[in-house]
Amino acid sequence: MNGLMQDQPLLISSLLTHAERHHGEQEIVSRRVEGDLHRQTYRQLAQRSRQLAKAVAALGVTEGQRVATLAWNGHRHMELYYAVSGSGAVLHTLNPRLHPDQVVWIADHAEDQVLCFDLTFLPLVEAIAERVSTIRHFVVMTDRAHMPAASKVPNLLCYEDLLAAQDDAFEWPVFDENRASSLCYTSGTTGHPKGALYSHRSTVLHTWAAALPDSLNCSARDVILPVVPMFHVNAWGLPYIACMVGAKLVFPGPWLDGKSLHELFEGEGVTMSAGVPTVWQGLLAHVESHHLNFSTMRRTVIGGSACPPAMMRAFQERYDVQVLHAWGMTEISPVGTVCTLKPRHESLGADERMAVQAKQGRVVYGVDMKIVGDDGQPLPHDGKAAGELMVRGPWIIRSYLKSEGGDPLAYQDGQGWFPTGDVATIDADGYMQITDRAKDVIKSGGEWIGSIDLENVAMSHPGVAIAACIAARHPKWDERPLLLVVKKPGAELTREDLLKHYEGKIAKWWTPDDVLFVDSIPLGATGKMLKNRLRDQYRDHLMSAA
């Protein structure tokens, strides 16, 4: 016997309709590449998105076809989020930090029809325009006054001209909620990037879950500034969450330095932000060096890679900004876990609470999680056993676009578990902690050493700006930890100082065999350390030293 409830499809356009009707006067503030600080309301966002939906159709884009973007966080990018997906086409956010060869490969693999881009990326577009095979129209996301006087790309279209040619008399179509809505590619550190194709249903469900109090805890009382780019897993869902709850949005554009971010935080009354640790390093350095504070900022979501405990302490103890440690992947839309504390944790001492917060947290409703050993069998949730992390849920992919890279579920037990490639522990309270990527784990004499733990200890030293730990070949133990460190400016730090810093903090046999001081650590397109490059360069260092 079925229930007698209405059958309303979960569509992305419904988020915008809700925002227009119930939060129409709420602001969206954008620092634009043209140099100005632009303001509009949700009502204007909805109107312009309807105009844009008609403009995209006028370019010949039909149901299911892909419209690509190369753009920073801003109101025009958000208009594309809703206009493209809401009209039944698929929004494809290209990552401009990738190599041009990869951008060309991804655009062709996705069969993009239209490319909309910020002025910043004109040189990149000029470099790829003759090489892409399916893009028919190139749209500059600006007004007529700022259009390039000349370009190697013929017949450039002006975004504002396209909107001006349309009115907003447009009804969002109603269709199956399982229809594709948006497309994001993995960063492709090994092999070709792979496409995660989200549906309207998966996106709306993810939005609901990510906004919950024990998740990102978003409401109409918030002012949200997504530092995480809109080309990186849809800015972790924040452009959708903001419409659902009616929060004010502040977009930073390309200015992600500490000074620019702090000015926006203070000027716009930002209460919540989200980004990767490398961005927060720059912000904290600016605030500390200029003896500043945060007037309204009360929490930040840190993900993308493990947040060093020293960074958490700086935010929470010096500046009264709560850190929400989170974990996810492109394949998970991306929110999988958030480290919010349970009531019993409030009575713990500061160090014990920090030990919990250092974990990536517990699953949000909708995500199921387990860890398995080399034999594929589940491991206990005791906080000690480490195994490959497996997840499943309604916003987790079942396969990649065009089966690129094969079926990730093919070797599983038929129950739909997605292998994340992360090595993790899960404790009795359900808190998960990433100990390494499966490809980054250090296997010393048959025993595992977690590189993330060693990096966190190094990062707690006041003279360390950033640290990476890799497996280096060893004549006796097969692999041993090698630490690569970038010093803070002016820091007096020796190899012996840093190795001594490990005493009493880890098992003695985990201590790195050597420390190398380097000028920089290579970062990928999403701000993660490229350990594969470091391994290629330094994997034989200990063999040479021996």
C-alpha positions in Angstrom: 0.0 0.0 0.0 1.5 3.3 -1.1 1.2 6.6 0.7 -1.2 9.3 -0.6 1.4 12.1 -0.8 2.0 14.5 -3.7 4.8 13.6 -6.1 6.9 16.7 -6.6 10.3 16.2 -8.3 13.3 17.6 -6.5 14.7 20.1 -8.9 17.4 22.7 -8.6 15.1 25.5 -9.9 12.9 25.0 -6.8 15.7 26.3 -4.6 15.8 29.5 -6.6 12.0 29.9 -6.7 12.0 29.5 -2.9 14.7 32.1 -2.4 12.8 34.6 -4.7 9.5 34.2 -2.9 10.7 34.1 0.7 14.0 35.8 0.7 13.7 38.1 -2.3 15.4 41.1 -0.7 18.4 39.2 0.6 21.7 40.3 -0.8 24.3 38.7 -3.1 27.6 40.7 -3.0 30.3 40.1 -5.6 33.8 41.4 -6.0 34.0 41.4 -9.8 36.9 41.1 -12.1 35.9 44.5 -13.5 37.0 45.9 -10.2 33.7 46.9 -8.6 31.7 45.5 -5.7 28.4 44.5 -7.2 25.2 44.0 -5.3 22.0 42.3 -6.2 19.1 40.5 -4.5 17.8 37.0 -4.7 14.8 38.5 -6.6 17.1 39.9 -9.2 19.1 36.7 -9.3 15.9 34.8 -10.2 14.9 37.3 -12.8 18.3 37.3 -14.5 18.5 33.5 -14.3 15.2 33.2 -16.2 16.5 35.7 -18.9 19.7 33.6 -19.1 17.8 30.4 -19.5 16.2 31.9 -22.5 19.5 33.2 -23.8 21.1 29.8 -23.5 18.2 28.2 -25.4 18.6 30.9 -28.1 22.2 29.7 -28.6 20.8 26.3 -29.5 21.5 24.5 -26.2 19.0 21.7 -25.8 18.1 19.3 -23.0 21.0 17.4 -21.6 23.7 19.4 -23.5 26.6 20.8 -21.5 27.3 24.5 -20.9 30.8 25.0 -19.5 32.2 27.8 -17.3 35.7 29.1 -16.6 34.8 31.6 -13.8 35.5 32.8 -10.3 32.9 33.0 -7.5 30.5 35.7 -8.5 26.8 36.5 -9.3 27.1 35.7 -13.0 28.5 32.3 -12.2 25.6 31.7 -9.8 23.1 32.8 -12.5 24.6 30.1 -14.7 24.2 27.6 -11.9 20.5 28.0 -11.9 19.7 29.0 -15.6 21.5 26.1 -17.1 20.5 23.3 -14.8 17.0 24.7 -14.2 16.3 24.7 -17.9 17.2 21.0 -18.3 20.8 21.4 -19.6 23.9 20.5 -17.7 26.3 22.9 -16.1 29.9 21.9 -16.4 32.4 23.9 -14.2 35.9 23.7 -15.7 38.8 24.2 -13.4 41.0 27.0 -14.8 43.9 25.9 -12.7 44.4 22.8 -14.8 46.9 22.6 -17.6 45.4 23.8 -21.0 45.9 20.3 -22.4 43.7 18.9 -19.6 41.1 21.6 -20.1 40.9 20.7 -23.8 40.6 17.0 -23.0 37.9 17.6 -20.4 35.9 20.0 -22.6 36.0 17.5 -25.5 35.2 14.5 -23.2 32.2 16.4 -21.8 31.1 17.5 -25.3 30.6 21.1 -24.1 28.5 23.3 -26.5 29.0 26.7 -25.0 31.8 28.2 -22.8 31.1 31.1 -20.5 34.2 32.7 -19.0 35.4 35.6 -16.9 37.7 38.2 -18.5 40.6 36.8 -16.3 40.6 33.7 -18.4 40.7 35.2 -21.9 44.3 34.1 -22.4 43.4 30.5 -21.5 40.4 30.6 -23.8 42.5 31.9 -26.6 45.0 29.1 -26.1 42.3 26.4 -26.3 39.7 27.8 -28.6 41.1 26.3 -31.8 41.8 23.0 -30.1 38.4 22.2 -28.6 36.1 20.2 -30.9 32.5 20.7 -29.7 32.3 24.3 -28.3 30.2 26.5 -30.7 29.9 29.7 -28.7 32.3 31.6 -26.5 30.6 34.0 -24.0 32.6 36.7 -22.0 31.0 37.1 -18.6 31.0 40.9 -18.6 29.2 43.9 -20.1 29.7 45.7 -23.4 31.9 48.4 -21.9 34.4 45.8 -20.7 34.4 43.5 -23.8 37.9 42.9 -25.2 38.8 45.3 -28.0 40.4 42.4 -29.9 40.8 38.7 -29.4 42.2 35.6 -31.1 38.8 34.0 -30.5 36.3 35.0 -33.3 32.8 36.1 -32.6 33.0 36.5 -28.9 29.6 37.0 -27.3 28.8 39.4 -24.5 27.0 37.9 -21.5 25.1 41.1 -20.6 24.1 41.6 -24.2 22.6 38.1 -24.3 20.6 38.8 -21.2 19.4 42.2 -22.4 18.0 40.5 -25.5 15.6 38.4 -23.4 12.8 39.1 -20.9 12.2 37.0 -17.8 8.9 35.5 -19.0 10.1 32.0 -18.5 8.6 29.0 -16.5 11.1 26.6 -15.1 10.3 23.2 -16.8 9.3 20.2 -14.7 11.0 17.0 -15.4 12.4 13.8 -13.9 14.4 14.6 -10.8 17.0 12.0 -11.9 18.0 14.1 -14.9 21.6 15.3 -15.0 22.1 18.7 -13.5 25.8 19.5 -13.3 29.2 18.0 -14.1 32.5 18.2 -12.2 35.7 16.4 -13.1 38.2 15.0 -10.6 41.6 16.8 -10.5 43.3 14.0 -12.4 46.6 13.8 -10.6 47.0 10.3 -12.1 45.6 9.5 -15.6 42.8 11.4 -17.2 40.3 13.4 -15.0 37.0 11.6 -14.5 33.5 13.2 -14.7 31.1 13.0 -11.8 27.6 13.7 -13.2 25.2 14.9 -10.6 21.4 14.8 -10.8 18.8 17.3 -9.6 17.7 14.8 -7.0 21.2 14.1 -5.7 22.0 17.9 -5.5 18.8 18.9 -3.7 19.2 16.0 -1.2 22.9 17.0 -0.6 21.8 20.6 -0.1 19.3 19.6 2.6 21.8 17.4 4.4 24.7 19.9 4.2 22.6 22.7 5.6 21.6 20.8 8.8 22.7 22.0 12.2 25.1 19.1 12.8 26.5 19.6 9.3 27.4 23.1 8.0 24.7 24.7 10.2 23.4 27.3 7.8 20.4 29.6 8.2 18.9 32.9 7.0 20.8 34.6 9.8 24.1 33.8 8.1 26.4 35.8 5.8 28.3 33.1 3.8 31.5 33.7 1.9 32.6 30.7 -0.1 36.3 30.8 -0.5 36.2 27.4 -2.1 35.8 28.0 -5.8 32.5 27.4 -7.6 34.6 25.3 -10.1 35.6 23.0 -7.2 32.6 20.6 -6.5 30.1 23.4 -6.8 31.7 25.4 -4.0 30.8 22.5 -1.7 27.1 23.1 -2.4 27.0 26.6 -0.7 25.4 28.4 -3.7 22.5 25.9 -3.4 22.4 26.0 0.4 22.3 29.8 0.5 19.1 29.8 -1.6 17.5 27.0 0.4 18.0 28.9 3.7 18.0 32.5 2.5 21.5 33.4 3.7 23.3 36.5 2.4 26.1 35.5 0.0 29.4 37.2 -0.5 31.6 36.3 -3.4 35.3 37.2 -3.4 36.0 36.8 -7.1 39.7 36.2 -7.8 41.0 38.0 -4.7 41.8 35.2 -2.3 44.7 36.8 -0.5 44.5 37.4 3.3 44.1 41.2 3.1 41.2 41.0 0.5 39.4 38.3 2.3 39.6 40.0 5.7 38.3 43.3 4.3 35.3 41.4 2.8 34.7 39.6 6.1 34.6 42.8 8.0 32.9 45.0 5.5 30.0 42.6 4.8 29.6 41.0 8.2 30.5 37.5 7.2 29.6 34.9 9.8 30.7 31.7 8.0 33.2 30.7 5.3 34.6 27.6 3.8 37.9 26.7 2.1 41.0 24.6 2.0 43.9 24.9 4.5 46.3 26.7 2.2 43.9 29.7 1.8 43.4 29.9 5.6 47.2 30.0 6.1 47.3 33.2 4.1 44.4 34.7 6.0 45.8 33.9 9.4 49.2 35.2 8.5 47.7 38.6 7.5 45.5 38.8 10.6 48.4 37.9 12.9 50.9 40.2 11.3 48.6 43.2 11.4 47.1 42.5 14.9 43.6 42.2 13.5 40.5 40.2 14.7 37.2 39.0 13.3 34.2 41.0 14.3 31.4 38.8 13.0 33.0 35.6 11.6 32.1 32.7 13.9 32.8 29.5 12.0 34.7 28.2 9.1 34.5 24.9 7.2 37.9 23.5 6.4 38.2 20.6 4.0 39.9 19.5 0.8 42.8 18.1 2.9 43.4 17.6 6.6 43.3 20.7 8.8 46.4 20.9 11.0 45.5 21.1 14.7 47.7 24.2 15.0 45.4 26.0 12.5 42.3 24.9 14.5 43.8 26.3 17.7 44.7 29.6 16.0 41.1 30.1 14.8 39.4 28.9 17.9 41.6 30.1 20.8 42.9 33.3 19.4 40.0 34.5 17.3 36.9 32.7 18.6 36.1 31.2 15.2 34.8 27.6 15.4 36.4 25.2 12.9 34.2 22.6 11.3 36.6 20.0 10.0 34.9 18.3 7.0 35.6 15.5 4.5 34.3 14.8 1.0 35.2 14.1 -2.6 34.1 15.2 -6.1 32.4 11.8 -6.3 30.4 12.6 -3.1 29.0 16.0 -4.2 31.1 16.6 -1.9 30.0 16.6 1.8 30.5 13.2 3.5 31.4 13.9 7.1 31.5 17.0 9.3 33.2 17.1 12.7 30.5 18.6 15.0 30.8 17.6 18.6 28.3 15.7 20.6 27.0 16.9 24.0 29.3 14.7 26.0 32.3 16.2 24.3 31.6 19.6 25.9 32.8 18.4 29.3 36.2 17.2 27.9 39.4 19.1 28.5 40.7 21.3 25.7 43.3 18.8 24.5 40.7 16.0 24.4 38.2 18.1 22.5 41.0 19.0 20.0 41.7 15.3 19.5 38.1 14.8 18.5 38.1 17.9 16.3 41.2 16.7 14.5 39.1 13.9 13.0 37.1 14.4 9.8 33.9 13.8 11.8 30.7 11.8 11.5 28.5 11.2 8.5 25.6 13.5 7.7 22.3 11.7 7.3 22.2 10.0 3.9 25.8 8.8 3.9 26.7 5.2 5.0 30.4 4.5 5.8 32.6 1.5 6.6 36.3 0.6 6.5 37.6 -2.7 5.1 40.9 -4.6 5.2 42.9 -5.9 2.3 40.6 -8.9 2.1 37.5 -6.6 1.7 36.1 -7.6 5.1 34.7 -4.9 7.4 37.0 -3.7 10.2 35.9 -2.7 13.7 34.9 0.8 14.6 37.3 1.1 17.5 39.3 4.1 16.5 42.4 2.0 16.0 41.9 -0.4 13.1 42.7 1.4 9.8 41.4 0.3 6.4 40.1 1.6 3.1 37.1 3.9 3.5 33.9 2.9 1.7 30.8 5.0 1.3 27.4 4.9 -0.3 24.3 7.2 -0.4 22.0 9.1 -2.7 24.5 11.8 -3.6 27.5 9.4 -4.2 28.3 8.4 -7.8 27.7 4.9 -9.0 29.9 5.3 -12.1 31.9 8.0 -14.0 30.8 9.8 -17.1 31.3 7.5 -20.1 32.7 4.9 -17.7 36.1 6.7 -17.9 38.4 4.9 -15.6 36.1 1.9 -15.3 33.3 1.1 -12.9 34.4 2.0 -9.4 31.9 -0.5 -7.9 32.7 -3.4 -10.2 34.8 -5.3 -7.7 32.5 -4.7 -4.8 29.9 -7.0 -3.2 26.9 -5.7 -5.1 25.8 -3.5 -2.2 26.8 -0.2 -3.9 29.9 0.7 -1.8 32.1 3.3 -3.4 35.9 2.9 -2.7 37.2 6.3 -1.7 41.0 5.5 -1.9 41.4 7.0 1.6 42.7 5.0 4.6 40.8 5.8 7.7 39.8 4.8 11.2 36.3 5.0 12.7 35.7 5.2 16.4 32.8 3.9 18.5 31.0 7.3 18.3 31.2 7.2 14.5 33.9 9.8 14.1 36.1 9.1 11.1 39.7 10.1 10.7 41.7 10.0 7.5 45.1 8.6 8.2 46.3 8.7 4.6 45.5 8.3 0.9 45.9 4.7 0.0 48.6 5.7 -2.5 50.4 7.9 0.1 50.6 5.6 3.0 54.1 4.7 4.2 54.7 1.0 4.6 57.8 0.6 6.8 58.8 -3.0 7.4 55.2 -4.1 6.7 53.7 -1.6 9.2 51.7 1.4 8.1 52.7 4.9 9.0 50.2 7.7 8.5 51.8 10.7 6.7 49.0 13.1 7.8 49.8 12.6 11.5 53.5 13.4 10.8 52.6 16.5 8.8 50.3 17.8 11.5 53.1 17.5 14.1 55.4 19.4 11.9 52.8 22.1 11.2 52.5 22.6 15.0 56.0 23.9 15.1 56.0 27.8 15.0 58.7 27.9 12.4 56.9 25.7 9.8 54.7 27.2 7.1 53.8 24.0 5.3 55.0 20.4 5.5 54.6 17.2 3.4 55.6 13.7 4.4 56.3 11.1 1.7 57.5 7.5 1.5 61.1 7.3 0.5 62.8 4.0 -0.4 65.0 2.5 2.4 67.6 -0.2 2.1 66.3 -2.1 5.2 62.7 -1.1 5.8 61.5 -0.8 2.2 60.0 2.6 2.9 60.6 5.3 5.6 59.1 8.8 6.2 60.8 11.7 4.6 59.7 15.2 5.7 59.8 18.2 3.3 59.3 21.5 5.0 58.8 25.2 3.9 60.0 27.5 6.7 58.1 30.6 7.7 59.9 33.8 6.7 62.7 34.5 9.0 62.4 31.3 11.0 65.6 29.7 12.4 64.9 26.0 12.2 67.2 23.0 11.8 66.7 19.4 11.0 67.5 18.5 14.6 65.0 21.0 16.0 62.2 19.5 14.0 63.0 15.9 14.7 63.2 16.8 18.4 59.7 18.3 18.1 58.3 14.8 17.5 59.5 13.4 20.8 56.6 12.2 22.9 54.0 13.1 20.2 54.2 9.9 18.1 55.5 6.3 18.3 59.3 6.7 18.2 59.6 4.4 15.1 57.3 6.7 13.2 59.8 9.6 13.5 60.9 10.8 10.0 64.3 9.5 8.9 65.3 12.9 7.5 64.1 16.5 7.0 64.6 18.5 3.8 63.9 22.2 3.7 62.5 23.3 0.4 61.3 26.6 -1.1 57.8 25.4 -1.9 55.5 22.4 -2.0 53.7 21.8 -5.3 49.9 22.2 -5.0 47.3 20.9 -7.3 44.3 22.6 -8.9 42.3 22.3 -5.8 45.0 23.3 -3.3 46.0 19.8 -2.3 49.7 18.8 -2.1 51.0 16.9 -5.1 52.8 14.2 -3.3 53.3 12.2 -6.5 55.6 14.9 -7.8 57.5 14.9 -4.5 57.9 11.1 -4.5 59.2 11.3 -8.1 61.8 13.8 -7.0 62.8 12.5 -3.6 61.9 8.8 -3.4 65.6 7.8 -3.6 66.9 10.4 -1.1 67.3 7.9 1.8 69.0 5.4 -0.5 71.5 8.1 -1.6 72.1 9.1 1.9 72.8 5.5 2.9 
